[in-house]
């Protein structure tokens, strides 16, 4: 009977989310109702809920999670001060007189913004507002243009310093320790966010290379879909460098300090935030009004993220109280095909959940349940984290519910069918990269 409650909890949560209710309150509310019904029927021990205050306190004092508001702040500063706009305009001016040049500029700017901020929504909206109208006015194929903007905007999911990797690193660290303790290892090794950042660099660069190769193929086979710009302004090398240096400086400050071992991800995020403010001030784009907007949006996004984490903590406690984690463990171990069949099923479930849940909910609802099981089967935690980040990025692009598609649809008049058709090749490239990482796990280092 407990298994019925556990399954019902998950199904009820998904059904209510599809009705449009806020995620954080849905996770907490549905969990409390099931806990109450389970307690009244004798199938749930309310003692499980006594751990909830300590879970919330742990979230608030988690040093790793302190990087989240700092990375959010850094991304909002770059978005509000329009430092990315000048970069895209100058690169478009340099490359736009060549076939497909604007598309390559969009991919390059998407990669640089991903490496400088790690925020997906802001990048998709920025590129959709800046590049997409120019591409359409100059005769670019609507499907190709919208697919490129959506794919470039989601690179922040996998290229460090990704907020996805920060949250995955926090959950995987706990899951890895649980997996080792279950195997009788009482001095467990740890996995850090820095490890995930390092492991994601090569896959992230490979994904950008795949996108660029696809663009080369389009320009070669279908040149009419990506014509040169009708009008381009002349820009000097100094203008290009002035727009290119800010994101490169931030990348050096944040990623460089982490990879060199000089700073933890949280410390690097603080340095990056200070660097973003200084760059905005030097470029004379910062004002008191804009500073208030930046502060308000940072608080709003951070509060939303942590409310979801609190709701997910309550959900996981109730799910565990109904024995759901044990049921999942037994089910995955009994699957024919061994550990790779279990991995494939988990990836499929995460991909499908990406239609209705954001990466935050998937990370904190699903991963604490399946992570210890998969890691106990012998999978490397860094490799698993990078693979899951790629999977979540794929779900961001998949029609009809991909979040990146919603972001893009909100800022353009392109029909949905063009957007859906345009993202298909990029989804195929991401799936190809996931298959390559399964075949050659050494690429994640």
N, C-alpha and C positions, 0 to 999 in steps of 0.2 A: 504493500500500500504506500510506503514511503516513496518508492520509485514513481508511482503515479503522481504524487504531490510534486516531486522534483521535476518531472516532465511537464506537468501542468503549469508550474511556475514559469518555466522557460517559454512555453507556448503563449501563456497569458501576457507575459511581458512583450513578446514580439507583436501579438495582435493589437494591444493597446497602443504601442508605438506607431503602428501603421495607421491608427486613427488620428495621429497628429499631436498626441499629448507630449509635453516636455519630457526629455529622456531622464533627467536626474530624478524628477518627482515620480515618474513611472516606475523606475527601478526600485525606489524606496517604498512607494505606496503599495505596489503589487506584492513586494516581499513581506511587508508588515501584515497585509491581509491574509496571505498564505500562512504566515507564522501564527496568526491568531486562530485561523481555522484549524491548522494542524495541532495547536495547543489544546483547543476545545475538544478535538476528536482523539487526542492522546497520541498523535503521531509526530509531534514536534516538542522538543525539550527547550523551554524558553531560556535555559542557562546559556545557550549559544549566543543570545543577544547581549549577554553581559560583556562580551568581548568587543562590542561595537564602539563604546567610547574610546577604548585604547587603540582601535583601528583608526578612528578619526584623528586622534592625537598623533598617531604615527604618520598619517598623511601630512598633517600640518608641520611636523618637525623633520620630515624627510629631506635630507640635504640634496639628494638627486632631484627631487621635484621642485626644489627652489630655483632650478634652472628654467623651469617652464615660464613663469612670469617675465623673467629677464629676456628669454628668447622672443617671447610675444612682444615685449616692449621694443626690442631691437627691430623686429619686423614692422611694427606699426610706425616707428620713426621713419624708416626708409619709405614706407608707403605714403605717409602723410606729407613728408617733405619733398616727394616727387623726385627723389634722386634717381630712381629707375627710369623715369621718363626721358631724361637727357641722354642716358646710356642707349636706350632703344632708338631714339631719334637720330643720334649720331651714327650708330652702327647701321641703321637703315639707309642713311645718306651715303655711307661708304660702300655698302654691299648692294644697295637697291638697284643700281643700273645693270646688274647681272641677273640672269634668269634664276629664280628661286632665292635671290639674295636676301629678300626680306624674311623669308622662312628660316634661313640660316641665322639671321639676326635674332629672330624670336627664340629659336632653340638656345642660342648662346646666352641671351639675356635671362631666359628661364633657368638655365643651369647656374649662372652667376647669382641670381636672386635666391635660388635654392641653397647654394653654399653660403650665402650671406645672412639669410633669415630663417629658412626652414619652415615657412608658413605657406600653405597651399592656397587657401581661399583668396588671400590678398594678391598673390601672384597671378592666379587665373583671371581675377577681375581686372587687375592692372593691364595685363596683356590683352584682354578682351576689349578694353576701352581704348587702348593706345594703338595696337597693331592691327586688330581685325578690321576696323573700318578702312584703313589704308590698303590692306590687302584686297578687300572687296572692290574698292574704288578703282584699283589698278588691274582688275580682271582675274584675280586669283580664283580658283575653283572654291566655292563656298565650303564644300565638305573638307577639302584638303586644308584650307585656312583654319577652319574652326577646330578640326582634329589636332592640328599642330599647336594651336594656342592652348587647348585643354591638356594635351600631353606635356607640353613644356611647363605649364603651370603646376603640374603634379610632381615634377621632379623633386620638389621639396620634401616629398614623402621618404625618399631613399638617400638623397645626397646630404651628408652631414653639413651643418648641425640640425638635423631633423627633429622636431618635437616628437614625431612618431618614435624615433629611435630612443629618445630620452625616456618616454613612458614604457616602451618595450624593455629597455635596459633595467628599469626599476622592477618590473614584474618578473622578468627572466632571472634576475639576481635571486629573488626569493624562491622562485620555482626550482632553480638549479640547486640551491641549498636543501630544499625539501627532497628533491630527487636523490641527492647524495646521502642524506640522513636515512631515507627509506632503504638504502643499500648497505647501511651499517657504516658509512663513512662519517665519523664524528668530528673530523677537522675539515669541513667542506671548503672547496675552492670557491672563489667568487667570480662573477662576471660583471664588468662595469659598463657604463654608458660609453666611456672612452674606447673600450674594446669593440663595441658595436659601431662607433664612428669609424674606427680604423678598418673594420671588416667591410663596411659599406662603401668605401671609397672606390675600389676597383669595380664592383657591380654598378655603382652609380655612373662612373665614367663610361663603362661599357654600354649602358642604356643610352646615354647621350650619343655615343658613337653609332649605335644601331639606328637611332632617329636620324642622324645626319646621313648615314648611308641610304636610308629609305628616301630622304629628300634628294640625294644625288640620282637615285634610280628614277624618281618621278620627273626630275628635270631632264633626264636623258630620254625617257620613254614617252613622256607627256609634257613637252615643253610649254604647250598652250595653257596648262593649268597653273603655271607659276611664271608669268611673264615679268620682264624687268619693269621697274617703276617708270611711269610716263614722265615724271618730273622728280629730279633729285637736286638737293642743294649741295653746294661744295662745302666741305668741312675741312678744317686744318687738323694736323696731327695733334696739336695742342688741345683742341676741343675734344677729340676722341679720348685723349689721355685723361683730361679733367673729368670726364664722365665715367671712365673705366677704373680710375684709381680708387674711388670710394668703396665699391664692392670688393675690390682686390685687397684693400687694406683691412676691411672687416674680416675677410676670409683668412688673411694671414694672422690677424689678432686672435680669432676664435679657434679655427682649426689648427693653425700652426702651434699655438700654445698647448693645445691638447695633445697633438701628435708628438710634440717634442718632450712631453712630460713635464712641462713647466706649470701647468694648471689643470685642475679638475674641470669637467664640463660646466659646473656651476660657476666656478671662478672665471672661466673663459667667457661664459655668458655675461657676467658682470662687466668684464673688460670690453666685450663687444657692444654692450648697451652704452657704456660711456663713450666708446669710439663712434657709435652712430650719432649720438648727441653732438659730439665735437665736429663731425663731418657736416652735420646739418647746420651747425652754427657757423662754421667756416664758409659754407656755401651761401650764407645769409638767407636761408629758407626757414629759419626757426623764429617763431614769434610767441608771445604769451598766449594768444588765442589758440594757436596750433598746439602749444604745449599742453593746454587744458584738454584739447581734443585727444591728444595722444594718451594722456593719463587716464581719461575716462574710458577710452576704448580698451586700453590695456587691462584696467580693473574689470571691465565687463567680460572680456574674453577669459581672463584668469579665473574669475568667479564662476563662470559657466563650466570651465574645465574641472575645477575642484568640487563643484556640486555634483557633477557626474561621477567623480571618483568616490565621493561619500555615498551616493546611491548605489554604486557598484559594490562597495564594501559591504553594505547591508544585504544586497542581493547574494553575494558569495557566502555570507554567514548563514542565511536561511537555506540556500541550496545545499550547503554542507550539512546543515541540521537535518535535512531530509535524506541524507546519505547519497546525494547526487554525485559527489566526487568519486565515491567508491563504485557507483554504477558505471560511470564513464570509464574509470580505470579498468574494470573488468571487461567492459565492452571492447575497448581498444586492444586489450591484450588477447582477446579471443578472436579477433578478426583474422580470417585466412589471408595469407600474404605477408605476415610479419610486420615489422615496424614501418616499412615503407607504405604498406596499405593503410596503417593507422595515420601516418603523416599525410597521405593523400586525402583521406576522409576529413581530417582536421582542416586542411587547406581548403577543401571544397566548402565545408561549413562556414569558415571565415569569409570566403569569397561571397557566398550567398547572403551572409549576414551583412556584408557591406552594402547590400541594397537598402537596408532599413536602419542600420546603425552607423554611427561615425566611428573612426578608428579608436577614439578614446574608450567608447563603451566596449568595443570588441576586445581591446587590449585588457581592460580591467574586469570584464565579465567572463570571457572565454578562456583567455590565457592562464589565469590562476587555476582553472579546472583541468585543462589538457596539458599545460606546460610541464608540470612535474612528471606526468606519465610519459610524454615523449622524451624528455631528458633522461629519465630512468632507463629508457630503451637504448640509450647510447648516442643520441644525436648531440652534436656540438652546439652549445648554447648560442654562440655568436653566429654561426651559420644558420641556425634555426631562426634567430631574430631577424637577420637580413632577409631570409626567404619570406618570413611573415610580413615584413615591411613592403616587399615587392608585391605580395599578394594583396595587401590592403591598398596599395597604389593602383593595382589593376581594378579592384572593385570601385575605386573612385571614378574610373573612366567608363565602366561598363553600363550600357543602356539597359533599361530606361531610367534607373534610379541612381546612377553615379553622381556623387556630390559635386564633382568638378563640372559635370554637365549642367547641373542646376545653377551653379555660379555663373557659367558662361551664358546660359539661356536668359539669365536675368539682366544681362548688359548688352544683348545683341538682338537683332530682329531676324536672324537666320532661322529658318525652319528647323524643327527638332530632327527631322529625317536627315538633313544634311549633316548636322552635328553627330548623330548616331553613326552615319556611314563613315564620317571622317575619322572617328576614333578607332575603328575596327583594326586598321593596320598597326596602330601603336599598341593596342591590346595584344595583338599577335606577337609583336616584338617583345613585350614584357613576359608573355608566357614562354617564348623561346629562351629568354634570359633565365627564367626560373628553371627550365629544363636543363640548361647548361650548368647552372649552379648545383643541381642535383647530381649531374654527371661528373662535374669537376668541382667538388667542394673546396679544393685548395685555392680557388679564386677569392674566397672570403678569408682574409687574413688580417 
